[in-house]
Amino acid sequence: MAAEAHAPTASEYIVHHLQHLQNINQTKIVDFSVVNYDSVIVGLILGFATLLLLWAAARKATSGVPGRFQAAVEILVEMVDNQAKANIHNAESRKFIAPLGLTVFVWIFLMNFMDMLPVDLLPAIWAQIYGAAGHDPHHAYLRVVPTADLSTTLGLAFAVLVLRFWYSVKVKGAGGWAHELVSAPFGTSKNPIFALILGVVNLLMQIIEYVANTVSHGMRLFGNMYAGELVFMLIALMGGAAALSLSGTLLPLGHVIAGTIWTLFHILVITLQAFIFMMLALIYLGQAHNAH
């Protein structure tokens, strides 16, 4: 009875699992002083895992009959390289952007793949560690899917934006890019007054485009992964309810069926979202090379 009295409700369970391991409690929607340690640590670990994975593939590459691992990596490399060639026609830029696209795809896929782990596995381990250190295990918060954190996805999108600015200046020159900002998309005029008006309007449109592209780039990945995380939590609640039920059979069966179906479907989701983020990055960087 005591255990049941302290058992969390469905709402408390979800709220607990959606709480990050943070330096301070977030009190505002936008607060740059808040650091989500779990997203940073898991993201960095998976980033190193990405580099190690690609390094191992390059180190074991052979000109003979490739193994399954090498064949899979070669297919992935060829796919990214073809997309880079289709969007970026500057061969010199592709020497950096194509490997970057490959790294981004693998890194985001691994971060997305953390959603495939049982919802309570790593949080339960962390609660044991946190409790062993003398803290209340009920306050041991941990989210293990970095891409379900808006800070992570918008940070990645902002990094792409910085690269867009860099290549815009590198390819077109500071003056050329500045002229493009005030002359596209509506052009300019020989009349000084109309030229000024069009310049202001063009600049505002360019700013809106950059902001909209960056926000949608990060929000798309975040929204899909956050929704997937919530569905896994709801399915886990079905399992918890089934564990408390002594006579029900439909709920445990529904938990297994729903969990299996959603897991199989989510494999496609996490792969597709990694591909979309990489493709948008290549498209945006390709646009930075093109003159309006």
N, C-alpha and C positions, 0 to 999 in steps of 0.2 A: 504493500500500500504506500509506503514511504517513497519507493522508487517511482510509482505511478504519479504521486503528488508532485514530484520534482521533474517529471518528464516534460520536455518542451512541447508546446503546441506546434501545429503546422506553421503558423505564422512566425513564431519564435525561431523555429528551426531554419526557415528560409532567411530571416533577417540575420541570424547568426552566421550563416554560410555566405552571406553577401557582404559581411564586414571584413575590411582589409586589416592586415597587420600594419599599423601606421605609427608614425612618430607622435602625432597629436590627433585628437578627434576632429574630424571635418565638420565645420559648422556652417559653411557657405557652399554654394554650388561650385563656385570657382575660387580655389584657395591654393596658390602656388607654394605655400609653406608646408603643405601636407605631402608627405612622402609615403607611398605604399611600398613598404619594404618587401612584401611577398612578391609583388609584380616585378620589382627591380631584381631581386635575387634569383627568382625562377627564370626570368628573361635572360639574365647574364649567364646562368648555368647552361641554358639551352642555346645561347649564342656561342659559347665555347664548344658545346656539343656539335653545333652546326659546322664550325671551323674544323673540328677534329674529324668529323665524318667526311667532309670534302677533302681534307688533307689525306686521309686514309685512302680515299678513292683514287686520288692522283698518285699517291705513292705506290699503290698496288696495280696501277694501270699497266697493261701489257699489250703488245701488238699482236699477240696470238689470240686464241679463242678466249673471249672474256667470260668470267664467271657471272653469276646472277647479279651480284652487287655491282660489279663494274658495268654490266650491260644496262642495269637500271639507271645508274648515274650518267652513262653516256647518252641514253635516251633523253634524260632530263636536261643535260647540257645542250644537246642538239635542239631541243624544243625552245629553251630560253634563248639560245643564240639566233635561231630563226626569227623569233619575235623581236629581238633586239635589232636585227638587220632590217626587218620590215618597218620599224618605227624610227630608227636612228641611222641616218645614211652617212654619218661621219665615222669613218673607220677608226680614227684615232680615239674618239670618244667611246666607241664600243669596247675598246680594250679594258676600260674600267667599268662601264655600265653593264655589260653582259655578265661578268662575274658578280657584280653587285646584285643584279636581278636574280641570279641563281642563289646567292646567299640569302637574299630576302625571302625567296620562295621557301627554301628549306627551313629557315629560322621561323617564319610565321607558321609553317605547317607543324613544326615541333611544338610551338607554343599552343597552337590550336589542339594538337593531339593530347595535351594534358587534360582536356575535357573528356577523354575516353576513359580515364582512370575512374574507379569507383569514387563517388562523391565524398564519402566519409573516410577514405583510406588515409590520405596524407594529413587532413585536419585532425583525425583521431590520433595519429602518431605524434603530431605536434602538441596536442593536448596533453598526452602522457609526458612528453619532455617538459612542457611548460609547468605541469603540475609537480613533476619531480624537482623542479627548481624552486619550489616553495610558493608558486603562484596559484591563483584560482583557475583550474582548467576550464571553467565555464567562460572565461574571458580570453581563451586562447583562440585568436582569430587567424585564419589562413585561407587565402584564395589562391589556387594553383594554376589558373588559366590567365596568363598575362594579357592576352588579347581580349578578354572579357572586362578589361579595365580601360576606361576611356583615356586615361593618362598615357597608357602604352600606345594605343592605336593613333591618337592624335600626335604623340611624340614622333612616331614613325612617319606619319604624313607630313609633319613639319620638317623633318629631315629631308624628305623628297622636295619640299618647297625650297629649302635652302639650296639644294642641288640645282633646281630649276633656275634660281637667280644666278648661281655660279656659272652655269653653262650659257645662260642668256648673255652675260657680260663677256665670257670667254669667246663665244662664237661671234657675237655681233658687235662687241666693243661696248663700253659704257655709254658712249654717245649714240650708237646705233640702237641700243636697247631703250635708252631714254626717249629717243625719237619715236620708237615703236609704241611706247606706253601712251604717248599723247596723240598718236596719229591713227591707231587702230582701235576699234574696228570701223569707225565711221569716216576715216580719212581726215583731210585737213582742207584749208581754204587759203586762197591768196589774199583774201580780205583779212586784215589783222584782227578785227573784232570777231568775225566768224571763226577764225583760226583759234583765237583764245577760248571761245565758247566750246568749240569742238574738242580742243585740247583738254579742257576740264572734264567734259563728258566722257571722252575716251579714257582718261586716267581713272575716273570713277568706275567705269565699266571694267577696266583691267583689274582694279583692286577687288571689285566684287567677284570677278572670275577666279582670281587667285584664292580668295578666301573661301568661296563656294567649293572649288575643287579640293582644297585641302581639308575642309571640314567634312565634306561628303566622303573623301578618301578614307579618313579615319573612322567616321561614324558607321560606314557600311560594314566594316570588319567588326567593330565593337558590337553593333546591334545584332548581328547574326550569332556571334559567339555568346553574348549575354543571354539571348533568347534560348540558345541551346543549353546553356548552363542551368537556366531556370527549369527547363523541361526535365533534365536529369534529376534535379532536386525534387520535382513533383513525382517523378517515377520512384525515387528513393523513399518518399513519404508513403507511397503505396506499399512498398516493401516493409516499412516500419509498421504500418497499420496491419499488414498481414501477419507480422511477427507477434502482434498483440492479440490477434484473433485466434481463437481455439477451434472454431467450427467452420469458418468461412473457407471456401475453396476457390471462388471466382476471383477474389482480390489477389491472392498469391499468383494465380495463373495469369491474371491481367498484368501483374508486375513483371513477370518473366517475359511475356509476349511483348509488352510495350517497351521494356528495356532493350530487348533484342532488336526489335524493329527500328527503334530510334537510334541505337548504336550503329547499325548498318547504314542507315540513312545519313547519320552524322559524319561517317567516314567521307562521304561525298561532299558534305557541307564544308568540312575543315580543309579538304583539298581544293575545292572550288574557291573558297575565300582566300586562300593563300595565292592561288593563280590570279584571281581578280586583282588583288592588291599589287602583285608584281606587274601585271599587265598595265594597270593604270599608272604605275610609276614609270614604266617604259614609255607609255604614251605621253605623259606630261613632260618627261625629259626630251622626248622627240620633238614636242612642240617648242621647247626652249631653243632647239636648233633651227627651227623654221622661221622664216621671215613672214610677217603678215603682209 
